[in-house]
Amino acid sequence: MPTMTVPWNLAGVPWYAWSMYYGNGSVLKKGDPVLGALLPIWEQKGEVNFRWLRGGIPERQERSWGPDTVPDPTNFKLRSEAADEVLDRLLSGFAIRQSPTIEEGLLHRDVTVPTSLQLSGWPSLGVVRFTLDGSLPTGASKMYSEPISIVDNLIVSAQLFDETG
């Protein structure tokens, strides 16, 4: 079995075309056995790591571990968006979506164009309340009812509340 090394310089290679099996010049043929995986995690707050990992792991798993896999980027995007919305709702009670999508990276989450922020939840679970100054929302905070427009610096904090607040 050949030894595979993972190249770190992936600039310009779309996820659906890149395969770790080309990392050291060896090319696996169909049916070659593959064993193992590696996932580095840097020291950060859990919520930062989690959102960052969610942004990259599904793509890597979709393609890189299956040399015989030929992914369909359009189909993957639809499945990924649906899974993210369900996961957001399971973890925090509501889904967070931006339009246009905010580029998230390991060290940044910059909004460079006017953006609309949507916080959609399941009505049966309660209501989403939010603040725009970074303070923690309370039962008296503004209730989310329409997309929040982001055109300047602000810190949105949101939380799900039941009917009792």
Contacts in CASP RR format, 6 or more apart in sequence:
PFRMAT RR
TARGET T0000
AUTHOR 0000-0000-0000
METHOD contacts of the structure
MODEL  1
MPTMTVPWNLAGVPWYAWSMYYGNGSVLKKGDPVLGALLPIWEQKGEVNF
RWLRGGIPERQERSWGPDTVPDPTNFKLRSEAADEVLDRLLSGFAIRQSP
TIEEGLLHRDVTVPTSLQLSGWPSLGVVRFTLDGSLPTGASKMYSEPISI
VDNLIVSAQLFDETG
1 32 0 8 1.000
1 33 0 8 1.000
1 35 0 8 1.000
2 24 0 8 1.000
2 26 0 8 1.000
2 28 0 8 1.000
2 32 0 8 1.000
3 24 0 8 1.000
3 26 0 8 1.000
4 20 0 8 1.000
4 21 0 8 1.000
4 23 0 8 1.000
4 24 0 8 1.000
4 26 0 8 1.000
5 23 0 8 1.000
5 24 0 8 1.000
6 20 0 8 1.000
6 23 0 8 1.000
6 38 0 8 1.000
7 20 0 8 1.000
7 23 0 8 1.000
10 18 0 8 1.000
14 73 0 8 1.000
15 59 0 8 1.000
15 60 0 8 1.000
15 62 0 8 1.000
15 63 0 8 1.000
16 59 0 8 1.000
16 62 0 8 1.000
16 63 0 8 1.000
16 71 0 8 1.000
16 73 0 8 1.000
16 76 0 8 1.000
18 63 0 8 1.000
18 64 0 8 1.000
19 63 0 8 1.000
19 64 0 8 1.000
19 66 0 8 1.000
19 67 0 8 1.000
20 64 0 8 1.000
20 65 0 8 1.000
21 27 0 8 1.000
21 28 0 8 1.000
21 34 0 8 1.000
21 64 0 8 1.000
21 67 0 8 1.000
28 34 0 8 1.000
28 67 0 8 1.000
30 67 0 8 1.000
30 68 0 8 1.000
31 67 0 8 1.000
31 68 0 8 1.000
32 67 0 8 1.000
34 65 0 8 1.000
34 66 0 8 1.000
34 67 0 8 1.000
37 65 0 8 1.000
39 53 0 8 1.000
39 57 0 8 1.000
41 49 0 8 1.000
41 53 0 8 1.000
42 49 0 8 1.000
42 106 0 8 1.000
44 52 0 8 1.000
51 104 0 8 1.000
52 104 0 8 1.000
52 105 0 8 1.000
52 106 0 8 1.000
54 84 0 8 1.000
54 87 0 8 1.000
55 104 0 8 1.000
58 76 0 8 1.000
58 80 0 8 1.000
58 83 0 8 1.000
59 76 0 8 1.000
59 80 0 8 1.000
62 69 0 8 1.000
62 71 0 8 1.000
62 76 0 8 1.000
63 69 0 8 1.000
63 71 0 8 1.000
84 95 0 8 1.000
85 95 0 8 1.000
85 97 0 8 1.000
85 120 0 8 1.000
88 94 0 8 1.000
88 95 0 8 1.000
88 96 0 8 1.000
89 95 0 8 1.000
89 121 0 8 1.000
89 122 0 8 1.000
92 160 0 8 1.000
93 121 0 8 1.000
93 122 0 8 1.000
93 125 0 8 1.000
93 160 0 8 1.000
94 119 0 8 1.000
94 120 0 8 1.000
94 121 0 8 1.000
94 122 0 8 1.000
94 128 0 8 1.000
94 158 0 8 1.000
94 160 0 8 1.000
95 118 0 8 1.000
95 119 0 8 1.000
95 120 0 8 1.000
95 121 0 8 1.000
96 117 0 8 1.000
96 118 0 8 1.000
96 119 0 8 1.000
96 158 0 8 1.000
97 117 0 8 1.000
97 118 0 8 1.000
97 120 0 8 1.000
98 115 0 8 1.000
98 116 0 8 1.000
98 117 0 8 1.000
98 118 0 8 1.000
99 115 0 8 1.000
99 116 0 8 1.000
99 118 0 8 1.000
99 147 0 8 1.000
100 113 0 8 1.000
100 115 0 8 1.000
102 109 0 8 1.000
102 110 0 8 1.000
102 111 0 8 1.000
102 115 0 8 1.000
103 109 0 8 1.000
103 110 0 8 1.000
111 150 0 8 1.000
114 149 0 8 1.000
114 150 0 8 1.000
114 151 0 8 1.000
115 149 0 8 1.000
115 150 0 8 1.000
115 151 0 8 1.000
116 147 0 8 1.000
116 148 0 8 1.000
116 149 0 8 1.000
116 150 0 8 1.000
117 147 0 8 1.000
117 148 0 8 1.000
117 149 0 8 1.000
117 150 0 8 1.000
117 156 0 8 1.000
118 147 0 8 1.000
118 148 0 8 1.000
119 128 0 8 1.000
119 130 0 8 1.000
119 144 0 8 1.000
119 148 0 8 1.000
119 158 0 8 1.000
121 128 0 8 1.000
121 160 0 8 1.000
125 160 0 8 1.000
125 162 0 8 1.000
126 160 0 8 1.000
126 161 0 8 1.000
126 162 0 8 1.000
126 163 0 8 1.000
127 143 0 8 1.000
127 144 0 8 1.000
127 160 0 8 1.000
127 161 0 8 1.000
127 163 0 8 1.000
128 143 0 8 1.000
128 144 0 8 1.000
128 158 0 8 1.000
128 159 0 8 1.000
128 160 0 8 1.000
128 161 0 8 1.000
129 137 0 8 1.000
129 138 0 8 1.000
129 139 0 8 1.000
129 141 0 8 1.000
129 142 0 8 1.000
129 143 0 8 1.000
129 144 0 8 1.000
129 158 0 8 1.000
129 159 0 8 1.000
129 161 0 8 1.000
130 137 0 8 1.000
130 141 0 8 1.000
130 142 0 8 1.000
130 144 0 8 1.000
130 148 0 8 1.000
130 156 0 8 1.000
130 157 0 8 1.000
130 158 0 8 1.000
130 159 0 8 1.000
131 137 0 8 1.000
131 141 0 8 1.000
131 142 0 8 1.000
131 156 0 8 1.000
131 157 0 8 1.000
132 148 0 8 1.000
132 154 0 8 1.000
132 155 0 8 1.000
132 156 0 8 1.000
133 154 0 8 1.000
133 155 0 8 1.000
134 154 0 8 1.000
134 155 0 8 1.000
134 156 0 8 1.000
134 157 0 8 1.000
135 157 0 8 1.000
136 157 0 8 1.000
136 159 0 8 1.000
137 157 0 8 1.000
137 158 0 8 1.000
137 159 0 8 1.000
137 161 0 8 1.000
139 161 0 8 1.000
139 165 0 8 1.000
144 158 0 8 1.000
148 156 0 8 1.000
150 156 0 8 1.000
END
